[in-house]
């Protein structure tokens, strides 16, 4: 079954200490174009995350964003190094006495000296522990986006197969019209033979050879057979379990080649009309295939 390259998936974890939100988005691309945004403590895990996404999503313009935020209480929580603050105050007081300076703002100045205020570093900041928490969230987001892609793929499958069915219907109309076309050609040839057979320069053998060549150039039987085979192959490929977007693109090219040849050889207004409609359906297929994994 087809899968779309367009998708969105997310996973979130909220605790008393922090919140982690993972979002994955994907759009169309000829290959895997991956953008990764991670918090600093996960930087060493970027390769693992890239490997997970590449293996699971295969192709597309993919971006993953992992947001990590501590709750307000945790962010506000800090410790004062009282011994260090006292030492700074004593030194600043001594310096003020030595130079006769003002002591008005010495406490504020000491409070902002290096290492006096220390943020509380909980165990959730340890990289390995956090990765063990984040990894299943990444996997959950991957499963979410793949589910999204599969749902989109079902809709794409139905739409594309409706275009294929329409080409089959038009090809059946060409089949109906072809005997009429060939009869018109035979009548034109008979009339032409009647006209030229009375000529002094008439060479029957050469004329017969030219007529055979002419009839072969107008014969579209092989093209019709190849086209129906390509349509069958396309349908079989659509329902394969693996990604088939590129293969379907190649089959579409072959379908287009046979449609164009039928149009160029038919030399019939009614068939040309059907050919134009087949080309129109094929263009719709090609447009949708650009979004198929």
Secondary structure, 3 states (H helix, E strand, C coil): CCCECCEEEEEEEECCCEEEEEEEEEECCCCEEEEEECCHHHHHHHHHHHHHHHHHHCCEEEEEEEEEEECHHHHHCEEECHHHHHHHHHHHHHHHHHHCCCCCCHHHHHHCCCCCEEECCCHHHCHHHHHHHHHHHHHHHHHHHHHHHHHHHHHHHHHHHHHHHHHHHHHHHHHHHHHHHHHHHHHHHHHHHHHHCCCCCCCHHHHHHHHHHHHHHHCCHHHHHHHHHHHHHHHHHHCCCCCCHHHHHHHHHHHHHHHHHHHHHHCCHHHHHHHHHHHHHHHHHHHHHCCEC
